[in-house]
Amino acid sequence: MHIKLTNDGYSFAKSKKNSSDLYVFPNVNNLYEPVQILLSNVFVGYFLIPDDHIWNYNLMGIKFNNNQNMHHILIYHNHFMQIYIDQITFSNFLCLTKETQMKLTSKHPLYDKSVMKCLIAYVLEFWNSFYHYLLFYFCYSFFG
């Protein structure tokens, strides 16, 4: 279930901004309302990520602290997806055991040599995007 803050919820969170009991919520349901999220392949906007490009979960939930010393940058959706998500997916697949990899690929309905060609193309695309990321990072740090 996805939720959205109501005006009452926003004013409650604003009043508790610098207090230690920020995560102590009253037992009421008028602070938020359920909403439907429409997924689309088109996302107009930016992601806010740490400037050292190391993504972690300290910005979510109970680990979040208003006094954290963090610096963030804005990044486009497509750039974020190519550099970060593809690398995570690829590294997660490589960390699996060979038996698990075979089970996953053998269940694929199109499992034949074309799957291996796609995997090789995916690896080449990964290295290509990683190269562009390094080039971008070098230029940004050198000329930045």
N, C-alpha and C positions, 0 to 999 in steps of 0.2 A: 504494500500500500504506500502510495506517495502522498505526502501532506504538504499543505501550504499554510503559512502563518496568516491568521486573521489580524484585523487591526488591534483587537484586544491582546493577542499574542505578541504582536510587535511592541505595543506599549509596555507589556509585562517584561519582555526581554530587555527593552531599553532602560527600564527602571532598575533592572538587576545587572546592568552592564559591568560595573566594577565591584560587585559584591562577591563574596565567597560562596554564596548559596545560589549561584546561577542555575545549577542543574537540579535544584529542588523545586519541582513543579507542583502547583496546587492540583488537586484531583478534579479538574474541570476539563470539559471537552471543547470549550469555546475559544481556546487559544489557537486551534488549528482546524483545518477542514480537509477531508480527502479530495484529491484531484486526480484526474486521468492525465497521464503523460502520453503525448503522441510522439512516437518515434519516427524519425525521418532521416533520409540519407543526406538531407541538406540542413546544415546547421549554420545559422548566421550569427556570428559572435566570436568570442575569444574564450580561452581557458586561462585561468590564473594559476601559474605553476611556480615553484621555488626557483630562484635565479641560478642556483647551482645545478639545476636540471636533475636533482635527485629527488624523486617522488617518494613521499612516505605518507603515512596515515595520521600524522600528528595534527592535521587540519580538520579531522573528523571527530565528532562525538565528544566523548568524555576526555580525550587527550588534549583537546583544544584549550589553549590558555591565551587570554587577551594580552598577557605580558610577554609573549614569545618575541624574540628578536629575529624576525624573518623578513626577507626581501623577496618580492615576487615580480614576475614579468608576465606580460600578456603574450599569448601565442595563438596563432590561427588553428582552427580545428583540424584541417587536413595535415598541417605540419606536425601537430601533436600526435595525430593518429599514426602517421608514417614513422616517426622517429621513436616514439615510446611504446605504443601498444603493439606494433608489429615485432619489435625486439623482445618484448616481454613474452608474447605468444610463442615466438620462435625459440627463445631460451627455455621456456617451460616445456616445449615439445622435446628439446634436446636433453633435458634433465630426466625424462622418463627412461625406464629400463627398456631394453630392446624388445622384450616380450610384450610389454604394454604398447610400445609403438607398433609392433606387428598386429596386435589385436585391434588397435584403433584403425590402422590402415586397411586391414583385411575386411573390416566391416563396411568399408566405403564401397558404394555400388559400382564405382568406376575404377576399381583397383586393378590396374595393369601398368604397362610401361608409361602410359600417359600421366599417371599419378606421380611417378618418379620424375618425369619431365617437369611437371608442375612444381614439385618440391625443389628441384634444381633451379627453376626459374625464380621461385620464391627466395631461395638462398641468395641468388645473384641480385635480386631486387633489394633484399635486406642489406647486403654489403654496399650497394649503390646508394641507398638512402643514408647509411651510416657514413659513407664517404662525404656525401653532401652535408651531413650534420657536422662532421669534423671541419670541413672547409668553412661552413658558416660560423662555427664557434671560433676558429682561428682568426677569420676576418673580423669578427665582432670584438674579440679580445685584443687584436693587434691595432685596429683602427678605432675601437670603441671609445 
